[in-house]
Amino acid sequence: YSALAGFFAAMLAVFYQTLDNDKPKWQLDDGLIGSNPGLGFRPMPPESNVESTLVWYDKSKPENMKYWVEEIDKLVDSYKALSQPGGNRIKCDFDTLPKEDQVCVVDVTSFQSCTRENSFGFDKASPCIFLKLNKIYNWYPDMYNDTEHLPDRMPLELKQYITDEAARGTEKKNTNVIWVSCEGENPADVENIGPVQYIPRRGFPGYYFPFKNIEGYMPPLVAVYFEKPKPGVLINIECKAWAKNIHHDRSERRGSVHFELMID
């Protein structure tokens, strides 16, 4: 047994020598995560109700919305320490791209209507839900950055937004974005969801990708601001990320996320 144990330990040591602490041995389609990122949303319901995706509260009861506001606060706080340029962190835009050892900061002051000072809109029955794309090592989006190859299934208002952005930009720079759309899932939900804003922009800029596990990296956020959702009804919402290499599957929630919103 001692010889067998020694052999096993030696093989284990050899195996660990093949691993890299900074990057996975198997990547993209060769890895367990694959190459199709999903979307996550915050705030999520309490862990005691882990299977729920319902964001519900009574706006007339401050204690009712406290949990949701604090959960978003935790998310934003996790970004604050790394939100200023310094070291390998730089402020990026479509003309200022990171070098190989640099990362782009996420400006937590850019969320406008979705800030702690206004309770992320919850006290006004106009809640902000934050979206984040799941990290996949070395994955780079193939963007819909022109108006000629937009898919039929893309929402018409998003197509129009991309068309307007392309008209304003040069060399497709400001359309190098993983676009985001949030819609009601059913006809009643579409009617009840009300106007939606995306802050600070309509998606995740391409300069945050690929994720290379570089120190200081934080994935970009989009705050979805629901201006006037109909009160007293449950609204089913589906948000999707849009790139040519993001595939959607509602049953498996690939490239999308579902949640419900209800405000009494």
Residue, then its C-alpha position, 0 to 999 in steps of 0.5 A: y500500500s505504501a508503494l501505491a500511495g507513493f506512486f499516486a502522490a508522484m503522479l499527483a505532483v506531476f499533474y499539478q506541475t502541468l497546471d497554471n495558477d493564472k489560467p485554466k488548463w482547458q479553455l472555452d469549448d474544451g472546458l466545463i464552462g464552455s464558450n457561451p457566457g450567461l448573464g447574472f442579475r443583482p439583487m438576488p433574493p435571500e439565500s433562504n429562498v435560493e430558487s426564487t428569482l422574484v424581486w418583490y417589495d412594498k414601496s410604502k414600507p422602508e424596511n421592505m426594500k432595505y434588503w434589496v438596496e443593501e444587496i446592490d450596495k454590497l455589489v457597488d462597494s466591491y467595485k469601489a476600491l478598484s474603480q480609480p485608475g492606478g497601477n495597472r488599472i486605466k480608464c478605457d474608452f473606444d480610443t484608449l484600449p488596455k495593454e496586455d498587462q492592464v485592466c479597465v476600471v469600472d466607474v461606479t460614479s456613472f450610474q446616474s439614476c441608479t445610486r445609493e443616494n436615491s436608494f437605487g430607485f427602489d423608494k420611487a418604485s423605479p428600481c434598478i437591476f444590475l446585470k453582469l456577464n459571466k467571466i469566461y477565460n480568454w473569451y472575446p465577443d464577436m460584436y454586432n457592430d454594423t447594421e447589416h448583420l443584425p439578427d431577425r430575433m433582435p428587438l426592433e428598438l435595439k436594432q434602431y439604437i445600434t443604427d443610431e450609434a453607428a451613425r454617430g460613430t466612426e470606424k464602428k468603434n462605439t458599436n463594439v459592444i455586447w448589447v443588452s435588451c430587457e423585455g417582458e416575456n409575455p404580452a401582459d408583461v410587455e404591457n406592464i414593464g414600462p420604459v427601460q433605461y440602460i446605464p451607463r450604456r446599452g451593454f458591455p464595451g468590448y474593451y473589457f474583454p477578453f478576461k485574462n485573470i489579470e489582477g484588478y480586473m472587474p467585469p463591467l456592469v449595466a444598470v437596468y432602470f425600470e422607470k414605471p413598472k405597473p404596480g401590484v402585478l408580477i412582471n416576468i422579465e428576460c434580459k439578453a446579451w447580444a453578440k454573434n457568438i452568444h447563443h440564446d436558449r431560454s430553457e437553459r438560460r444561455g446568454s440570458v437571465h430571467f427574473e420577476l419584478m413586483i412592486d406593491 
